């Protein structure tokens, strides 16, 4: 994955993801689009993202139905990090999106200023 060809995990029903993809297309950024519900990020990608972002909670889609109904706010305190990674990698609905894997960098969510910094 290079700076110009990040892997973008997204969900078509997510307006934030649609805005992010629109941004990438407008900036003519080559990217690999991955449906997050069908192919969630791997444990390895999630671990690297956590190292980069600093907090495992930043990986969660806290406004999502699966997060709320699964009582994840409370569960997070009881699970080990390995258990959390396993859950995130098996349920793309739990992962904050878009989830972008670049070459040595990550983006979670869509904040245009952050994206400009990484992608130009």
VENFEN-V839501 format. One record per helix or strand. SS is the DSSP state (~ for helix, > for strand). FROM is the first residue (numbers start at 1). TO is the last residue. If there is no record, write none. Layout:
BEGIN
SS;FROM;TO / SS;FROM;TO
END
This chain:
BEGIN
>;5;10 / ~;15;26 / >;30;35 / ~;43;53 / ~;56;59 / >;60;60 / ~;65;69 / ~;72;78 / ~;81;90 / ~;92;94 / >;95;95 / >;99;101 / >;106;108 / ~;112;119
END
